[in-house]
Amino acid sequence: MIDESKIILETTIDIENEDTPFGKRYGGDVFTLTDEDIENLRNGRLIGLDVQNEYISYLKYKPSKTD
């Protein structure tokens, strides 16, 4: 799945040697979620992520119609 701001992948993209679906990128991080993190998201909380000591991104849970 891809939209303007997210993509589902099997592995990370080698940004030095591959084009990305988002265009040219200069860095990347991997964030790992625990079961507790997922539970917090499902309970309406946000998770703030420190991105390369420069940006903050937020994860928010959006239930599907089947949840």
GROMACS elastic network, one bead per residue, 0.5 to 0.9 nm:
[ bonds ]
;  ai    aj funct       b0    kb
    1     6     6  0.79195   500
    1     7     6  0.54751   500
    1     8     6  0.53818   500
    1     9     6  0.82772   500
    2     5     6  0.75848   500
    2     6     6  0.56710   500
    2     8     6  0.66688   500
    2    21     6  0.83031   500
    3     6     6  0.56273   500
    3     7     6  0.66309   500
    4     7     6  0.84411   500
    4    22     6  0.77136   500
    5    22     6  0.78945   500
    6    22     6  0.87817   500
    7    21     6  0.81935   500
    9    12     6  0.70061   500
    9    13     6  0.85548   500
   12    15     6  0.87801   500
   12    28     6  0.88885   500
   12    30     6  0.82182   500
   13    16     6  0.87259   500
   13    17     6  0.86923   500
   13    18     6  0.69358   500
   13    19     6  0.83302   500
   13    20     6  0.70201   500
   13    28     6  0.88120   500
   14    17     6  0.56567   500
   14    18     6  0.56017   500
   14    19     6  0.82941   500
   14    20     6  0.84993   500
   15    18     6  0.53879   500
   15    19     6  0.67621   500
   15    20     6  0.69329   500
   15    24     6  0.77242   500
   15    25     6  0.63882   500
   15    26     6  0.70234   500
   15    27     6  0.72016   500
   15    28     6  0.80222   500
   16    19     6  0.83550   500
   16    25     6  0.85277   500
   16    26     6  0.79950   500
   16    27     6  0.89098   500
   19    22     6  0.82575   500
   19    23     6  0.65817   500
   19    24     6  0.67045   500
   19    25     6  0.85862   500
   20    23     6  0.52637   500
   20    24     6  0.65011   500
   20    25     6  0.74115   500
   21    24     6  0.86442   500
   22    25     6  0.76297   500
   25    28     6  0.78264   500
   27    52     6  0.83724   500
   28    51     6  0.82841   500
   28    52     6  0.80821   500
   29    51     6  0.71474   500
   29    52     6  0.75256   500
   31    49     6  0.79602   500
   33    36     6  0.79078   500
   33    37     6  0.56359   500
   33    38     6  0.66911   500
   34    38     6  0.63812   500
   34    39     6  0.85980   500
   35    38     6  0.51225   500
   35    39     6  0.61554   500
   35    40     6  0.86433   500
   36    39     6  0.50002   500
   36    40     6  0.61589   500
   36    41     6  0.86336   500
   37    40     6  0.50926   500
   37    41     6  0.62635   500
   37    42     6  0.86539   500
   37    47     6  0.76379   500
   38    41     6  0.50372   500
   38    42     6  0.61396   500
   38    43     6  0.85722   500
   38    61     6  0.83397   500
   39    42     6  0.50012   500
   39    43     6  0.61652   500
   39    44     6  0.88931   500
   39    45     6  0.88772   500
   40    43     6  0.50063   500
   40    44     6  0.66137   500
   40    45     6  0.54382   500
   40    46     6  0.75269   500
   40    47     6  0.82170   500
   41    44     6  0.53399   500
   41    46     6  0.59637   500
   41    47     6  0.72469   500
   41    59     6  0.77840   500
   41    60     6  0.61617   500
   41    61     6  0.52596   500
   41    62     6  0.87227   500
   42    45     6  0.72812   500
   42    60     6  0.85454   500
   42    61     6  0.59701   500
   42    62     6  0.81401   500
   42    63     6  0.78090   500
   43    61     6  0.85347   500
   44    60     6  0.76887   500
   44    61     6  0.70797   500
   45    59     6  0.88609   500
   45    60     6  0.71531   500
   45    61     6  0.80761   500
   46    58     6  0.63596   500
   46    59     6  0.56653   500
   46    60     6  0.51537   500
   46    61     6  0.77132   500
   47    57     6  0.82655   500
   47    58     6  0.54697   500
   47    59     6  0.50571   500
   47    60     6  0.68620   500
   48    56     6  0.64858   500
   48    57     6  0.57690   500
   48    59     6  0.65231   500
   49    55     6  0.82103   500
   49    56     6  0.54450   500
   49    57     6  0.51124   500
   49    58     6  0.60252   500
   49    59     6  0.77605   500
   50    53     6  0.58991   500
   50    54     6  0.72588   500
   50    55     6  0.60845   500
   50    57     6  0.67842   500
   51    54     6  0.59697   500
   51    56     6  0.56320   500
   51    57     6  0.69452   500
   52    55     6  0.67235   500
   52    56     6  0.87534   500
   53    56     6  0.82200   500
   63    66     6  0.77724   500
   63    67     6  0.58029   500
   64    67     6  0.54502   500
